[in-house]
């Protein structure tokens, strides 16, 4: 365990499995107190056991991302205990229905937008005042190449990630005169449950393990990171300005 994030408080959503799980472990292993948010209690408890076994600390928050009042309460609870938030890793998201646009069930479309867009906005709305209290607030939003490729049948997911990216870009412009640094991270194909649903015939053993992304997420969460308004493409290892994402 290192102390690179000693005294730092981090929120990680979708922390019960996959990318969020390993990101939470990485942050805790470097000294952060991790507030782990997810629906699956069993996964959160397993994460807590691993963090504590490695000498770290965590607070578990079993919460559905569409419980918007719950997201408001989360911000209030963090303020009451710590008066600040240093790191936000907004990882939670869903794939939704893959189908021609004209065949998508309206309720399933609404669900994708509710989790991938509205929930992240409500989360940021709740936590922004706390990030502003940090001397080095860091916000990492997990995105995808989907909004830039706009593949057939992936409409709702591509649209939701496009909106998420617009939100992150707006937040960068709104926090220019603060110590907050915001970045978008595209994991690329990874051995996750979402990828398995999207590509059911794919051999998961041919894909990178989600833990391989954790060092990059850690790097962007460090107090001395100056990465801001950038898009990190994990498969290529490249950092690009937002304006260059579609090129």
Buried (B, 14 or more C-beta within 10 A) or exposed (E): EEEBBEEBBBBBBBBBBBBBBBBBBBBBBBBBBBBBBBBBEEBBBBBBEBBEEEEBEBBBBBBBBBBBEBBBBBBEEBBEEBEBBBBBBBBBBBBBBBBEEEEBEEEEBEBBBBBBBBBBBBBBEBBBEBBBEBEBBBBBBBBBBBBBEEEEBBBBBBBBBBBBBEBBBEBBEEBEEEEBBBBBBBBBBBBBEBBEEBEEEEEBEEBBBBBBBBEBBBBBBBBEBEBBBBBBBBEEEEBBEBEEBEE
